[in-house]
Amino acid sequence: DAGITQSPRHKVTETGTPVTLRCHQTENHRYMYWYRQDPGHGLRLIHYSYGVKDTDKGEVSDGYSVSRSKTEDFLLTLESATSSQTSVYFCAISLGENNEQFFGPGTRLTVL
Amino acid sequence: GIQVEQSPPDLILQEGANSTLRCNFSDSVNNLQWFHQNPWGQLINLFYIPSGTKQNGRLSATTVATERYSLLYISSSQTTDSGVYFCAVDPGKLIFGQGTTLQVKP
């Protein structure tokens, strides 16, 4: 158990509304990641962070922003949710430079 | 970009049977991980295995980095082994394969 929690675990929202997902870790890991999982696409990297206020884009970053003001929290924001952002979102941490990653329980987001 | 292919895509086993899952990748990687996604959606680390062989109970994995493939062996399968098995390779960031869906029947 890498001490990762995600909130909320489930959310239903409407198109055009802002949504923020939270990833919280308790073990002071430097690297944190947000992925989305969709049928037929596996898991794809949205954004990642390599320290407080240090973030970068992944493969599918359009429509998403992130923030990391504290080591333990990594926030994913959908500024204006669209139906194509209906997905399961996973947060992950890595233990160090070798990039071995551990995943949180996931958040199921439905955009109507 | 790097391509990651897993085979077979689907597998149905009778409880107690053995199986081998394969992961091929198209370029050199820094590391490779195997994950199990259980029927409740949780992603569980199985192995971090950039090269060589590791064993954990009934599961073992072998990566031959020079030939760009990795194998996951499941012996004496149990119904709790059902789910999706992903390999993920790291040429800088983790790239996931499409997964192998395993169903173990009692």
Interface residues (C-beta under 8 A of the other chain):
Chain A: Y33 G40 G42 L43 R44 L45 Y48 G58 E59 V88 F90 N98 N99 E100 Q101 F102 F103 P105 G106 R108
Chain B: N30 N31 Q33 F35 G41 Q42 L43 N45 Y48 F86 A88 D90 K93 L94 F96 G97 Q98 G99
